[in-house]
Each structure stands twice: as C-alpha cells, then as structure tokens.
Amino acid sequence: MLKIDMHTHILPKKMPNWSAKFGYGDFIYLYHHKPGYAQMMKGNQFFREINENCWNPELRIKEYSVFYTQVQVVCTIPVMFSYWAEPKDTLSLAQFLNDHIASLVEKYPKNYIGLATLPMQDPELAIEELERCKKIGFPGIQIGSNINGKNLSEPMFFEIFEACERLNMAIMVHPWDMMGQRDMAKYWLPWLVGMPAETSRAACSLIFSGTLERLPNLRVNFSHAGGSFLTTLGRIEHGFNCRPDLVALDNPVNPRNYLGKFWVDSITHDPLLLDYVIKVQGSKRVTLGTDYPFPLGDLEIGTYIEQMNLDPEIVEDIFCNSTLEWLQLKKEDYL
Ligand SMILES: [Zn+2]
C-alpha cells in the first residue's frame, strides 16, 4: 500500500547567515558543530539541535522506508517563517528555501513532494511567490496559524487564499508563534498547550470570517489533527448558537457544517482520539502525518493506525488517498 507522510520538516544543510546579509534581526543560523549534527541558533540564542535527518534526503529515505513509507511531503520548519522581518527579506529567505525544496523534488520525484513558504505579512509579495512556486511545480504551501499576531480572518489575507484557490494550491496550516508563550515557557507548554490552541484559532478564524464559505474549493489541512478544534467543537458550536451576536458576525453557517470540508493530519499519538477524528471528519479528510524528524512527532509512521483494526479502505484513505486528493496528485506517479 502506498504510504505518504504529509507532515515532515526539512532544511537545506547550508544557509546564508541571514542576519549578516540583511544587517538586522535574529534569523535562524545553522552551526555545524560536530559531524551529523547542527545547532539552530536564533541570533545568539540556542534554539534546537538537529541532526542529519533534517537535511540529508538519502538518510531520510532510509529512515522512513523502515515503516514501509515511500513518500514524504516536506516543508520548512515553522521557525523559518520569519514573518516578522522586512517583507522583501522574508521573500528572499522564502525563495531560498523554496528553491531548495524544488531541487530536492526534481532529484527525487518519487520520494518527495514539497510545500512552499511565503512572506505572508505582505500579500502582494506572497502572491508573487505563490505564482512562482506554482510554476516550479509546488502543489501547495505551508503557512503559520497567525501572522505576527494577526488572525487568518484578517481581510488582508483573503486575497492570498483567493489566489491559492485560483491557482489550485493546497494549504497546510501549521501552529507557530504560539499565543501566551512568554507566560508559559516552563514545561514546554508553548508546544503542548499553545500549539493545539493555535491550530483551533486558525480553523475558527477561517470558518467564522467566511473564508472557507466564500472559497469552497480552497483545500486546507490543519496540523496535528486540527489541534484542539475538533475536540472542542461542541463548545464552539454551542457558542455559535447561544451567542451569535459574538460569533456569527461574518458567517451565518454553523461551524459543524465544515467537518469533512477541510483536511486534518493524523498526528494524535492516540488511537482513541484518532478514531473520533476519523468519525467526525471521514477517512477521506484525514491524512497520514508524523512531524518527522522531531521527537514530538508520531515517528513510527502509521504503526498504531495499522493496529486499530480499521477497514483496509479507511487505512488506504489515510495512508495515501486523502493526501493525494488534498494535493491533487496522481497515485500512479508515486508507485
Ligand atoms: Zn510540524
């Protein structure tokens, strides 16, 4: 069975020193301090140690083959979004990362599919890069759950979503710049509490603003099984019903109506929760993802899904059909 892991992150092994190049800011810098490892530095601050599977395509293929996976969808690490920078500099950075992923896909067309990154803080430049990425073969993009604290419901982003629909470019929404992170740095709470909330923030913003209603052909995938959106949908729907004066300002449609109209990945670490996600979304709207190569990911690709006694058709939807439909790609290109 074809197995596509649609949520993985990658970086080029070498990147310019962006802070030196642009003359300001704490851009990510890679310091290769020992063979097979690099430190990601944010200015002078240590951000995270990564190892070779973050940049070596051959090693990645070897590692994911162990779990009978044939293809990875790759996108950058959200800390690289750099929406805070001067738009023209975020554009240069995005072009560098996108060209790296495009060259990887060109070299390994059966093993990698790419998602691009955009300077979202500047819709004009974002659309320019979106159009370029479409031309060089990307089926979609990855964006943050908020852009410099602005919600995806802000009118300035609508034209980017409209361009995605027009160009047939899929979107993966990834949590980043987590709300409240300065108040809860201890216990890794930005990742454990902030990230699921961020993804729900993005889903609610796209629903309540009417973006998904106005762009019915926009194909959006919310990371980590939709974050807390699906598990708190009862509350969200009840809020919509009991206080429409606060919630139904821009879209009169019940949020539950959007179930199965967007995609979510399978990253739950929990068969019980995944079972619920499949029930509410339908298996054609749940895509196999891992967050490889990071330790918080579901790194035994699909193993517990295989042990859940699901119908083989449901497993096949999750392992490949849903991703192929989300990205509008053909199965035979990967067999
Ligand atoms: Zn991720």
Residues whose N, C-alpha, C, O or C-beta is under 5 A from the ligand:
A	BS01	ZN	D291
